[in-house]
Amino acid sequence: MNVPERSEPEAHGQVQGHVEPGFERVRDAFETNFAEGREVGASFAVELDGKLVVDLWGGFADRGRSRPWETDTLANVWSTTKGFSSLCIAMLVDRGRLSYEQTVASVWPEFAAAGKEHLTVGQVMSHQGGLSGATTKLSARDYADHDAMAERLAAQAPMFEPGQSGYHAVTHGFLAGELVRRTVGRSLGRFFAESVAVPLGADAWIGLPESEDGRVCEMLRAHVLAGTLQPALPPHPAARAALANPPLDGELPNERWWRAAEIPAANAQTNARAIAKIYAMIARGGESGGRRYLSAETIAEATRERVASTDLVLGFPMRWGAGFLLNDGVIYGPNPRSFGHSGWGGSFGCADPDAKLGIGYAMNQMFANVRGDPRSLGLLQAVYESL
């Protein structure tokens, strides 16, 4: 995997990197996030039609602000990982190994239990499978055991019927991961490395080797202001299963066992440059550097609307493709055809196929915003004002 050489910082914590002429306002927006105390450490990148036009990083990789954020610093990007996993499924569809319309049970026979025999790949990828979380009590460490999680989900009855979505916060990755394993005999993390990250030169990992630990930033949980009312979970059982069984600590990624595990919905370690590179490839119809990763036709199938409803877990309207979140005209810029995925705390990646644009953002200071993080909204506004 190609990793950029480290550069000596001009001054500890300073914003570094480059922007192409015309994109200066993006640097201004990135610097503003630091100046206003919104960031500890972060990276932001934009690829436009195959050219890296914005590549910025700055701040610190640790709480004590003693370790500068480097060009190759990695961050846990939480659910931004789901975009990588959804790309893996799309690539298997493109190769004719899977179909979004076939049943999950056709490749994973045990999944037919408890009334799930008719659920399709497209339905489970678009959060319609009714398996938003486990109905048996879990601890966070249970997420490190893929086989046990897959077995648990295969035996479980759905909590709701297709036709509405219920965000599969962590279970989405085990469903995608087992589909990959049953299809090609490899884990999703290994398939992602061999088929996406290494050939694309994207510094992204699902299951991080210990040798890379020195590059990983310390994740910092979101601050909750004293006296602030926190929104209650929606009343549907799927919400509690997804978000409170178990409740996760935003600083779990600072533990080695979490980084080492393959949790394909929540624990990719990467940076903005790699996220932008991956989404730029998708935005260009599946091609990058003269290599075709998947077809434009498959991308269209992966990103067509499969469900639009008030999500039973998140409690607000969502539009899902086969694992990709479809734009509402705000979260991924003004183009309604844009799509991507965001992560708990603020990270995101997105593609604008009309502008041939791939964008990535990663940081260590988590925000509590479920959507509409002011940091990402400001950066996106600056990008589109620069086009």
C-alpha positions in Angstrom: 0.0 0.0 0.0 1.4 3.4 -0.9 1.9 5.7 2.1 3.1 9.2 1.6 6.4 10.1 3.2 6.2 12.0 6.5 7.0 15.7 6.3 8.4 17.8 9.1 5.7 20.2 10.4 6.5 23.9 10.0 5.2 24.3 13.5 3.5 21.8 15.8 -0.2 21.7 15.0 -0.1 24.1 12.0 -2.3 23.3 9.0 -0.2 21.8 6.2 -0.7 20.4 2.7 -1.7 22.1 -0.5 -4.7 23.4 -2.4 -4.7 24.0 -6.2 -5.3 27.6 -7.3 -9.0 28.5 -7.0 -9.5 26.3 -3.9 -7.9 28.7 -1.4 -11.3 29.2 0.4 -11.2 25.5 1.3 -8.0 26.0 3.2 -9.6 29.0 4.8 -12.6 26.9 5.9 -10.3 24.2 7.2 -8.2 26.7 9.2 -11.3 28.3 10.6 -12.4 25.0 12.2 -9.1 25.0 14.1 -9.2 28.7 14.9 -12.7 28.4 16.4 -11.7 25.4 18.6 -13.7 22.8 16.7 -10.7 20.6 15.9 -7.9 18.9 17.7 -6.5 17.1 14.6 -8.0 16.5 11.2 -7.4 15.9 7.5 -9.5 17.0 4.5 -9.0 16.1 0.8 -10.7 16.5 -2.6 -10.1 14.8 -5.9 -11.5 16.4 -9.0 -11.6 14.2 -12.1 -8.6 12.2 -10.9 -6.6 15.2 -9.7 -5.9 15.8 -6.0 -6.9 19.5 -5.7 -7.1 19.7 -1.9 -4.9 17.8 0.5 -4.8 19.3 4.0 -4.0 18.1 7.5 -3.2 19.8 10.8 -3.5 19.9 14.5 -2.6 17.1 16.9 -3.0 13.4 17.0 -3.4 13.2 20.8 -5.4 14.7 23.6 -2.3 16.2 25.2 -1.4 18.0 21.9 2.1 16.7 22.0 2.0 14.7 18.7 1.4 16.6 15.5 -1.0 15.3 13.0 1.1 14.1 10.1 0.5 13.6 6.4 0.0 9.8 7.0 -1.9 9.9 10.4 -4.8 7.5 10.5 -8.2 7.9 12.3 -11.0 5.5 13.2 -13.8 6.8 10.9 -16.7 4.8 12.4 -19.6 4.4 10.0 -17.7 6.0 7.1 -16.4 2.4 7.0 -19.8 1.3 5.6 -19.1 3.0 2.3 -16.0 0.8 1.9 -17.9 -2.3 2.8 -20.7 -1.4 0.4 -18.1 -0.9 -2.3 -16.9 -4.4 -1.7 -20.4 -5.8 -2.2 -20.8 -3.7 -5.4 -17.6 -5.1 -6.8 -18.8 -8.7 -6.2 -22.1 -7.8 -8.0 -20.1 -6.3 -10.8 -18.1 -9.6 -11.1 -21.3 -11.6 -11.3 -20.6 -13.3 -7.9 -23.6 -11.7 -6.2 -26.8 -10.0 -7.2 -28.7 -7.3 -5.2 -31.9 -9.2 -6.1 -30.9 -12.7 -4.9 -31.8 -13.8 -1.4 -29.1 -13.7 1.3 -30.0 -17.3 2.1 -29.0 -18.4 -1.4 -25.3 -17.8 -0.4 -25.7 -18.1 3.3 -28.3 -20.9 4.0 -28.4 -20.5 7.8 -29.7 -17.0 7.2 -33.1 -18.4 6.2 -34.0 -19.0 9.8 -36.7 -17.1 11.7 -38.6 -15.9 8.6 -35.7 -14.3 6.7 -35.7 -16.7 3.7 -36.9 -14.0 1.3 -34.7 -11.1 2.3 -32.5 -10.0 -0.5 -28.9 -8.7 -0.6 -30.2 -5.3 -1.7 -32.6 -5.2 1.2 -30.1 -6.0 3.9 -27.6 -3.6 2.4 -30.2 -0.8 2.5 -31.0 -1.3 6.2 -34.3 -3.0 5.5 -33.3 -6.4 7.0 -34.8 -5.9 10.4 -31.5 -6.8 12.1 -30.5 -3.4 13.3 -28.8 -4.9 16.4 -28.7 -8.1 18.4 -31.7 -9.1 20.6 -29.4 -11.0 23.0 -27.2 -9.0 25.3 -23.8 -8.0 23.9 -20.6 -6.4 25.1 -18.4 -4.3 22.8 -15.8 -7.1 22.6 -18.4 -9.4 21.0 -17.9 -7.3 17.9 -14.4 -8.7 17.6 -15.8 -12.2 16.9 -17.2 -12.1 13.3 -18.2 -15.7 13.2 -20.2 -15.5 16.4 -21.9 -12.3 15.3 -22.8 -13.8 11.9 -24.2 -16.9 13.6 -26.3 -14.7 16.0 -27.7 -12.6 13.2 -28.5 -15.7 11.0 -30.6 -17.1 13.8 -32.4 -13.9 14.8 -35.9 -12.9 13.7 -36.3 -9.5 12.0 -37.6 -6.6 14.1 -39.5 -5.0 11.2 -40.5 -5.8 7.7 -38.8 -4.5 4.5 -40.2 -1.2 3.1 -38.8 0.9 5.8 -35.2 1.4 7.1 -33.8 0.8 10.6 -30.2 1.8 10.6 -27.9 -1.2 11.2 -25.3 0.7 13.1 -22.8 -2.1 13.6 -24.6 -5.2 12.3 -24.5 -3.9 8.7 -20.8 -4.8 8.6 -21.2 -8.3 9.8 -24.0 -8.9 7.2 -21.8 -7.5 4.4 -18.8 -9.3 5.8 -20.5 -12.7 5.8 -21.8 -12.2 2.3 -18.2 -11.5 1.1 -16.8 -14.5 3.0 -19.5 -16.9 1.7 -18.9 -15.7 -1.8 -15.1 -15.5 -2.2 -13.9 -17.3 1.0 -12.1 -14.3 2.3 -12.9 -11.8 5.1 -14.2 -8.4 4.0 -11.1 -6.7 5.4 -8.8 -8.8 3.3 -11.0 -8.5 0.2 -11.0 -4.7 0.7 -7.2 -4.6 1.0 -6.6 -6.8 -2.0 -9.3 -5.4 -4.3 -9.5 -1.7 -3.4 -6.9 -0.3 -1.0 -3.7 -1.8 -2.3 -4.3 -1.4 -6.1 -5.8 2.0 -5.6 -3.0 3.2 -3.3 -5.4 4.2 -0.6 -4.1 4.2 2.9 -7.2 2.5 4.4 -7.5 -0.6 6.6 -10.3 -2.7 8.0 -8.4 -4.7 10.6 -5.2 -2.7 11.4 -1.9 -4.6 11.9 0.0 -3.6 15.0 2.9 -2.3 12.9 0.7 0.7 11.9 -0.3 1.7 15.4 2.2 4.5 15.6 0.4 6.4 12.9 -3.1 6.2 14.5 -4.5 9.2 16.3 -6.2 9.2 19.7 -10.0 9.4 19.3 -11.7 11.9 21.6 -15.3 11.4 22.6 -17.8 14.3 22.0 -18.2 16.8 24.8 -21.8 17.1 26.1 -22.5 20.5 27.6 -23.8 20.5 31.1 -27.6 20.9 31.1 -28.0 20.0 27.5 -30.9 17.7 26.8 -29.9 14.7 24.8 -32.4 13.3 22.4 -34.0 10.1 23.5 -33.8 7.0 21.4 -36.8 6.5 19.1 -39.3 4.1 20.7 -38.9 1.2 18.2 -37.0 -1.8 19.6 -34.7 -1.7 16.7 -33.3 1.6 18.0 -32.3 0.2 21.3 -30.8 -2.9 19.7 -28.8 -0.8 17.3 -27.5 2.0 19.6 -27.7 0.7 23.2 -26.8 -3.0 23.0 -24.1 -2.3 23.9 -23.7 1.5 24.3 -20.3 2.3 22.7 -17.7 4.6 24.0 -16.2 7.0 21.4 -12.8 6.2 22.7 -13.0 2.4 22.1 -10.8 2.8 19.0 -7.9 3.7 21.2 -7.7 0.1 22.3 -5.6 -2.4 20.3 -8.2 -5.1 20.2 -10.6 -2.8 18.4 -8.1 -1.7 15.8 -7.1 -5.3 15.1 -10.6 -6.6 14.7 -12.5 -6.5 11.4 -15.7 -4.6 12.2 -16.8 -3.6 8.7 -19.4 -1.1 9.7 -17.3 0.9 12.3 -13.5 0.5 12.5 -11.7 1.5 9.3 -8.5 3.3 10.0 -7.8 5.8 7.3 -7.4 9.5 6.4 -9.1 12.0 4.2 -6.7 11.5 1.2 -7.6 7.8 1.0 -11.3 8.4 1.5 -11.3 11.0 -1.3 -9.4 8.7 -3.6 -11.9 5.8 -3.1 -14.9 8.0 -3.7 -13.2 9.8 -6.7 -12.9 6.4 -8.3 -16.6 5.7 -7.8 -17.5 9.2 -9.0 -15.5 8.6 -12.3 -17.7 5.5 -13.1 -15.4 3.0 -11.4 -12.1 3.9 -13.1 -8.9 5.2 -11.6 -5.3 5.3 -12.9 -6.2 3.4 -16.0 -7.7 0.5 -14.0 -11.4 -0.3 -13.9 -12.7 -1.4 -10.5 -16.3 -1.8 -11.4 -18.8 -0.6 -14.0 -20.8 2.5 -14.1 -23.9 0.3 -14.5 -23.2 -1.4 -11.2 -22.5 1.9 -9.5 -26.0 3.1 -10.7 -27.5 -0.1 -9.2 -25.6 0.4 -5.9 -26.7 4.0 -5.6 -30.3 3.9 -6.8 -32.9 4.6 -4.1 -34.0 1.4 -2.5 -35.9 2.8 0.5 -36.9 6.3 1.7 -38.6 6.5 5.1 -38.3 7.9 8.5 -35.6 5.6 9.9 -36.8 3.5 12.8 -33.4 3.8 14.5 -32.3 7.4 13.8 -35.7 8.9 13.8 -35.4 11.1 10.7 -35.9 10.7 7.0 -33.2 8.7 5.2 -32.7 7.6 1.6 -30.6 4.5 1.1 -29.0 2.8 -1.9 -27.3 -0.5 -1.4 -25.3 0.7 1.6 -24.7 4.2 0.4 -26.5 7.2 1.9 -28.2 9.2 -0.8 -27.8 13.0 -0.6 -30.6 15.2 0.7 -29.1 18.3 -1.1 -27.2 19.3 2.1 -25.1 16.7 3.8 -23.0 15.9 0.6 -23.3 19.3 -1.1 -26.0 20.7 -3.4 -26.1 17.9 -6.0 -29.0 15.5 -5.2 -27.2 12.8 -7.1 -24.3 12.8 -4.7 -23.9 9.9 -2.2 -21.6 8.6 0.4 -21.4 7.7 4.0 -20.7 9.5 7.3 -19.3 8.3 10.6 -20.1 8.9 14.2 -18.4 12.0 15.4 -18.1 13.8 12.0 -16.0 11.9 9.4 -17.4 11.3 5.9 -16.7 10.4 2.4 -18.8 11.2 -0.7 -18.9 11.2 -4.5 -20.5 13.6 -6.9 -20.7 11.7 -10.2 -21.7 14.8 -12.2 -18.7 16.8 -11.0 -16.4 13.7 -10.9 -15.7 14.7 -7.4 -14.5 12.6 -4.4 -14.3 14.2 -1.0 -12.9 12.8 2.3 -12.7 14.1 5.9 -11.3 12.5 9.0 -10.7 13.9 12.5 -10.1 12.8 16.1 -12.4 15.2 18.0 -15.9 13.8 17.8 -18.9 16.0 17.7 -22.3 15.0 19.0 -24.3 16.1 15.9 -26.2 13.1 14.4 -26.2 15.1 11.1 -25.2 18.5 10.0 -21.7 18.7 11.6 -20.7 22.4 11.1 -17.2 21.5 10.3 -18.1 19.3 7.3 -20.9 21.6 6.1 -18.5 24.5 6.0 -15.9 22.5 4.1 -18.4 21.3 1.6 -19.7 24.8 1.0 -16.2 26.0 0.3 -15.5 23.1 -2.1 -18.6 23.8 -4.2 -17.9 27.6 -4.2 -14.5 26.8 -5.6 -15.7 24.7 -8.6 
